[in-house]
């Protein structure tokens, strides 16, 4: 799979507020950051077993969704912990794994987790026609933009990649604010292109 494609694996079928994975903490019990979406009261637990109990209690209160980005970098221990949480009868949990190149392969290597995947979804670059349909709805900056300017931006910078469109939109907003212009024009887009990584 190429870098411009991503796969999403969805485990479970409930929805709710997200809990974010914190890459600064090691180990499976430290890989989930306390977040206001979980409404966890008190001081952070000192031991993994206390954290497990607190987390499972919170996950049993109402439906929740964990969104795990860059899932291709997780190890087997982390996947096993997510499976452990999902299998807990009292939890009301959906887990969405999102990742780039190699994510599908990594998830498939964990048979006890991958057999619980409800749906595998691959995302590819937007076609030029999809860009003209979707991008004006994506952000007000593009809502009244000339379709030729949107096509120009896609051809020269975004290339159908939604992440690139998000970055381009942020730089375009900055350019509009700095210049006082009300609409996107190609001159402004060229400046925004120069700011892309």
Secondary structure, DSSP 4 states (H G I P E B T S, - for coil): --TT-EEEEEESS----EEEB-TTS-STTTSB---GGGT--SSPPSSHHHHHHHHHHHHHHS-EEEEE-SGGG--HHHHHHHHHHHH-TT--EEEEEEESTTHHHHHHT-HHHHTTEEEEEEE-PPPHHHHHHHHHHH-HHHHTS-HHHHHHHIIIIITT-HHHHHHHHHHHHHHHHHHT-SS--HHHHHHHHHH--
